[in-house]
Structures are given as structure tokens and as C-alpha cells.
Amino acid sequence: MIRRASLAAAACAAIGFSLLTVPAHAAGTQAVASGSDHVKCTSMSNGQLCIVMNSRPQSIDIIYTKKSGSDIKAQLGYRMNGSSSYAGLETISKGDRATQTWNMSWPCKSAVGLIKVQGQGTFETPSATFPGC
């Protein structure tokens, strides 16, 4: 868990963005402006889901910060070109920050971040693009 938090903090610091600056909303999801096409977030009832498109090395980070509520079992993932990829199922508790990274070799593509929560469905971020595209 410490490694995940460190990776998420490093990713946010590298792009000048803090996951803690956007409050979670009581119900539904809402797109959050990040000031950049390569970082997009969605506030959810109990947390925040973000996608970060990195150029060096070219990769996608999916970050979920759970701010309230009971434990969930979920998979982080992304969708690009109509195809989705997911990491393994994990338990995420209040106060946790779950992070997954996928290395890419496709320049100038867009993707959405995904979280598939058992018993609740799949939630997504707005579409993000790699920097410089």
C-alpha cells in the first residue's frame, strides 16, 4: 500500500496535480477539469478516479482514491480503441489509494480510466490523450 501511495504521489507531483484538491460528491459521478488533456478525473460518491497519460516513458496510470464508505472489491483498468484491459481484483478501503500502470507504445491515442466495482458496475473518467498530441 505504501508503494501504491508513493507511485500515485510521484505521478501527481510529476504533472503538478494533486488528487486531494477535488472533493468527492455525495452522489453520482462528475467530470473534473484538470487543466490538461493528459489528466482526467471523475469524482464518485466515495472517492475519485483519475487517468494520467504519461509521455516518458509512455504509459497510462489509473488512480483511485477511496475517501469514504465501506471496503470495495474492484479492478482498475482503461479502455482504448474500443478494447478494455483490467488489472486483478483488489480490496480497497477508506483512505487507500489504488494505482495501476500500463506501459504503452501507441503514440497519440486517447483512453478512459475505468474502475469495475463488484456489485456496483463500471465507472469511467473522461477521455484523456498523451501529452503533445
C-alpha positions as CSV (number, residue, x, y, z in Angstrom):
1,M,0.0,0.0,0.0
2,I,2.8,2.4,0.8
3,R,4.3,1.7,-2.7
4,R,1.0,2.5,-4.3
5,A,0.6,5.8,-2.4
6,S,4.2,6.7,-3.3
7,L,3.7,5.9,-7.0
8,A,0.4,8.0,-7.1
9,A,2.1,10.9,-5.3
10,A,5.0,10.7,-7.7
11,A,2.7,10.7,-10.7
12,C,0.8,13.6,-9.4
13,A,3.9,15.6,-8.5
14,A,5.4,15.0,-11.9
15,I,2.4,16.7,-13.6
16,G,1.7,19.3,-10.9
17,F,-1.7,17.8,-9.9
18,S,-3.0,16.8,-6.5
19,L,-5.7,14.2,-6.1
20,L,-6.7,15.7,-2.8
21,T,-7.7,19.1,-4.3
22,V,-11.1,17.9,-5.7
23,P,-13.8,16.9,-3.2
24,A,-15.8,13.8,-3.6
25,H,-19.5,14.4,-4.2
26,A,-22.4,12.9,-2.3
27,A,-24.0,11.1,-5.2
28,G,-23.3,10.2,-8.9
29,T,-20.2,11.0,-10.9
30,Q,-19.0,14.3,-12.2
31,A,-16.2,15.1,-14.5
32,V,-13.5,17.3,-13.0
33,A,-11.4,19.7,-15.1
34,S,-7.7,19.0,-14.6
35,G,-6.3,21.8,-16.7
36,S,-4.7,19.3,-19.0
37,D,-5.8,16.8,-21.7
38,H,-3.5,14.1,-20.3
39,V,-5.0,14.1,-16.8
40,K,-8.8,13.5,-16.4
41,C,-10.7,12.7,-13.2
42,T,-14.2,11.7,-12.1
43,S,-15.5,12.4,-8.6
44,M,-17.6,9.5,-7.3
45,S,-19.8,9.2,-4.3
46,N,-17.0,7.6,-2.2
47,G,-13.8,8.6,-4.0
48,Q,-12.1,9.9,-7.1
49,L,-10.9,8.0,-10.3
50,C,-8.2,9.5,-12.4
51,I,-6.3,8.7,-15.6
52,V,-2.8,10.1,-16.3
53,M,-1.3,9.7,-19.7
54,N,2.5,9.9,-19.5
55,S,4.9,10.5,-22.4
56,R,8.2,9.4,-20.9
57,P,8.0,6.6,-20.6
58,Q,4.8,6.3,-22.5
59,S,2.3,4.8,-20.0
60,I,-1.2,5.1,-18.5
61,D,-1.7,5.4,-14.8
62,I,-5.1,4.7,-13.3
63,I,-5.5,6.0,-9.8
64,Y,-8.5,5.5,-7.4
65,T,-8.6,7.3,-4.1
66,K,-11.2,6.0,-1.7
67,K,-12.3,8.8,0.6
68,S,-15.3,7.2,2.4
69,G,-17.6,4.2,2.7
70,S,-17.1,0.6,3.3
71,D,-14.4,-1.6,1.6
72,I,-14.9,-2.5,-2.1
73,K,-13.5,-5.2,-4.3
74,A,-12.6,-3.6,-7.6
75,Q,-10.4,-3.8,-10.7
76,L,-8.7,-0.8,-12.2
77,G,-8.4,-0.6,-16.0
78,Y,-8.6,1.5,-19.1
79,R,-10.3,1.5,-22.5
80,M,-8.5,2.4,-25.7
81,N,-9.8,1.9,-29.3
82,G,-12.9,0.1,-28.0
83,S,-10.9,-2.6,-26.1
84,S,-10.6,-2.7,-22.3
85,S,-7.8,-4.0,-20.1
86,Y,-8.1,-4.6,-16.4
87,A,-5.7,-5.4,-13.5
88,G,-6.5,-8.0,-10.9
89,L,-9.3,-7.7,-8.3
90,E,-8.2,-6.0,-5.1
91,T,-9.8,-4.8,-1.9
92,I,-9.8,-1.0,-1.5
93,S,-10.5,0.5,1.9
94,K,-11.3,4.1,3.1
95,G,-8.1,6.1,2.9
96,D,-6.5,3.8,0.3
97,R,-5.1,5.0,-3.0
98,A,-5.0,2.2,-5.6
99,T,-2.8,2.6,-8.6
100,Q,-2.1,0.6,-11.8
101,T,0.3,1.4,-14.6
102,W,0.3,0.1,-18.1
103,N,3.3,0.7,-20.5
104,M,2.2,1.8,-24.0
105,S,3.8,2.0,-27.4
106,W,0.9,3.8,-29.2
107,P,1.5,7.5,-29.8
108,C,-1.3,10.0,-29.9
109,K,-4.1,7.7,-28.7
110,S,-6.8,8.6,-26.2
111,A,-8.1,6.4,-23.4
112,V,-10.6,6.5,-20.5
113,G,-9.8,5.2,-17.0
114,L,-12.1,2.5,-15.6
115,I,-12.9,1.0,-12.2
116,K,-15.1,-2.1,-12.1
117,V,-16.6,-2.4,-8.6
118,Q,-18.1,-5.8,-7.6
119,G,-21.9,-5.4,-7.2
120,Q,-21.9,-1.8,-8.4
121,G,-20.8,-1.7,-12.0
122,T,-18.2,0.1,-14.0
123,F,-17.3,3.8,-13.7
124,E,-15.1,5.8,-16.0
125,T,-13.2,9.1,-16.4
126,P,-13.5,11.4,-19.4
127,S,-11.2,10.7,-22.3
128,A,-7.5,11.7,-21.9
129,T,-4.7,11.9,-24.5
130,F,-1.0,11.5,-24.4
131,P,0.9,14.8,-23.9
132,G,2.0,16.6,-27.1
133,C,-0.8,15.0,-29.3
